Amino acid sequence: MVTVAYSTGFEKTIRKIKDNSLKAHVKAQIIRIINNPETGKPMRYCRKKTREVYIPPFRLSYCYDKHADSVVFLTLYHKDEQ
């Protein structure tokens, strides 16, 4: 079973979302990631060891540690604010 943690910035961003359909889509993606943590696109260079899932127009960034079997959700940000 995967251990799940959330960064404080991620929790703060999720609380600010007012659109219920977007919030439901984010929750669905979180469940999908928990079931299969290697779903997201692996990042490169300075963001190595993190993965991202695209939720239009946002990206959900998370870190998956295979050895500890844990997922840490880092941030949810707008695509243009990379």
C-alpha positions in Angstrom: 0.0 0.0 0.0 1.3 3.4 -1.0 1.9 6.0 1.8 0.4 9.4 0.8 1.5 12.8 2.0 0.6 16.3 0.9 2.8 19.5 1.0 1.3 22.5 2.8 1.3 24.5 -0.4 -0.6 21.8 -2.2 -3.3 21.7 0.5 -3.6 25.5 0.4 -4.0 25.5 -3.4 -6.7 22.7 -3.2 -8.7 24.7 -0.6 -8.7 27.7 -2.9 -10.4 25.9 -5.9 -14.0 27.1 -6.2 -14.9 25.1 -9.3 -16.5 21.8 -8.1 -16.0 20.0 -11.5 -12.2 20.9 -11.4 -12.0 19.8 -7.8 -13.7 16.5 -8.7 -11.3 16.0 -11.6 -8.3 16.6 -9.3 -9.6 14.1 -6.7 -10.0 11.5 -9.5 -6.4 12.1 -10.6 -5.2 11.7 -7.1 -7.0 8.4 -6.7 -5.5 7.3 -10.1 -2.0 8.2 -8.9 -2.4 6.4 -5.6 -3.5 3.3 -7.5 -0.7 3.5 -10.0 2.1 6.0 -8.9 4.0 5.6 -12.2 1.2 7.1 -14.2 2.6 10.6 -14.6 5.2 11.9 -16.9 8.7 11.8 -15.4 10.4 15.2 -15.2 14.0 16.0 -16.2 16.8 18.3 -15.2 16.2 20.3 -12.0 12.8 18.6 -11.5 14.2 15.1 -11.7 12.6 12.5 -9.5 9.2 14.2 -9.8 6.3 13.4 -12.0 3.4 15.4 -13.4 -0.2 14.7 -14.5 -2.0 17.2 -16.8 -5.4 18.4 -15.6 -6.4 21.1 -18.1 -5.3 23.8 -17.7 -3.3 22.8 -14.5 -0.5 20.4 -13.7 -0.3 18.2 -10.6 3.2 17.6 -9.5 4.1 14.8 -7.2 7.1 12.7 -6.1 7.1 9.0 -6.0 9.7 7.1 -4.0 9.7 3.5 -5.2 11.9 2.1 -2.3 9.8 3.7 0.5 6.6 3.1 -1.5 5.4 6.7 -0.8 3.8 9.5 -2.8 4.1 13.2 -1.9 1.9 15.6 -3.7 3.9 18.8 -4.2 1.9 21.4 -6.1 -1.0 22.1 -8.4 -0.1 25.0 -10.8 -1.3 26.6 -13.9 0.4 25.4 -17.1 1.7 28.9 -18.1 3.3 29.5 -14.7 6.1 27.0 -15.0 
